[in-house]
Amino acid sequence: MVLATLPCRHQYHIQIAIIGAGVIGLSVARALSIKGRHEVLLLEQANAIGSGQSSRNSEVIHAGIYYDKDSMPLKSRMCVEGRRLLYDYCRERNIPHKQCGKLLVATDIEQQNVGLPQLVELAKRNGVNDIQLVSKGEIADMEPSITCTGGAFSPSTGIIDSHALMTSLLADAEENGATTLALQCNVQGGRIISTTSEERGNISLHVDDSEIACDNVVICAGLASDKIATSIVSNGSTYSTTNEHEVTSSQQHRPIPKQYYAKGNYFKLIHQKPPFTHLIYPLPDPRGAGLGVHATIDMANSIRFGPDVEWLDSAATTVDHPETIDMHVDPTRAEMFYDEIRKYWPDLQDGNLVPDYSGIRPKLLHPDVASDRNHIRDFMIAGPEYHGVKGLTVLLGIESPGLTSCLAIGNYVAEKLA
């Protein structure tokens, strides 16, 4: 059932409110619906599901190659587990997808001798055991237009129709009647309900003109997750408990980490026949915040290149108002794209890249902010044991491989709420 708006009433009560109907929020709702013991209200500011970050990515199913288990335990675990779950789900639900494989290509001797073996070893530590080093000649057989010194092949990487996926996740969540989707609902913030109050629930959300009392709140609001969570944590008293899985007095009022924004721009190929049958990735720059300007095939066999990394000013007004971010792609950034792409595809002709779209990565680090607390490269799923608010779960820094990891993240959050 879909509600266009919520009724204007006070003390409307719900067991679980999920803020954000992107691929993560939908996956959490689906996982809770499978358990069948919860009444769930899925709140979305836009007039359709998945119209934010979830609609602005490469639609790649990642294998789990890049994420160090020590510094990024959630990314490494959720990506590998999520990839397996996602392929199974696509086959069961007939979601359009293609396990086309990915070539990671080295373009100089140092990358060939150092970077590639390190990346393959990292992947195997994560449980990606099908990745294999391939020679320059083997790559020439697979992709004749590629220029490189060698590479690695990941057969378990693929692509997916993310919109079809989200439609299916919503159908699953609504199937048993426990989940209600409410569109065009602006969550303005919230407050902690005092334990001495006669109100029901742990958290009260301010949603347009309504007050919704909730036993549990899961914030999957993408770029706005930290703002909404901070408004709740800072508006009321935390609680203490002797339960080792909840909070201790020393953990009360722990602030919510701030998210920073890295814009990623995409360009599409025109006037040249798409030359690739696999995804083509350069080796990631260890100093960068992305995986390099790669070539991605979509389900229509078109090719786009990107994303790059364009850090937004950590002090800009858009940090507090992400809805004001300019999502247009600057055509002048094409010059850098030509340079990067020609390192592995020298036949790219001038004038054949045109702006396509952009997306924003929410990150818990920024190159201009030298604070150890903010240098978190992993996903963050912060429950009461972190911030001290009973019933509150906050998802932060959910960037790539968030799409691949969505089902695993949904299951993880649902288990925490069980």
Buried (B, 14 or more C-beta within 10 A) or exposed (E): EEBEBBEEEEEBBBBBBBBBBBBBBBBBBBBBBBBEEBBBBBBBBBEBBBBBBBBBBBBBBBBBBBBBBEEBEBBBBBBBBBBBBBBEBBEEBEBEBBEBBBBBBBBEEEBBEEBBEEBBEBBEBBBBEEBEBBEBEBBBEBBEEBBBBBBBBBBBBBBBBBBBBBBBBBEBBBEEEBBBBBBBBEBEBBBBBEEEEEBEBBBBBBBBEBBBBBBBBBBBBBBBBBBBBBBBBEBBBBBBBEEEEBBEEEBBEBEBBBBBBBBBBBBBBEEBEEBBEBBBBBBBEEEEBBBBBBBBBBBEEEBBBBBBBBBBEBEEEBBEEBEEBEEEBEEEBBEEBBEBBEBBBEEBEEEBBEBBBBBBBBBBBBBEEEEEEBEBBBBBBBBBBBBBBBBBBBBBBBBBBBBBBBBBBBBBBBEBBE
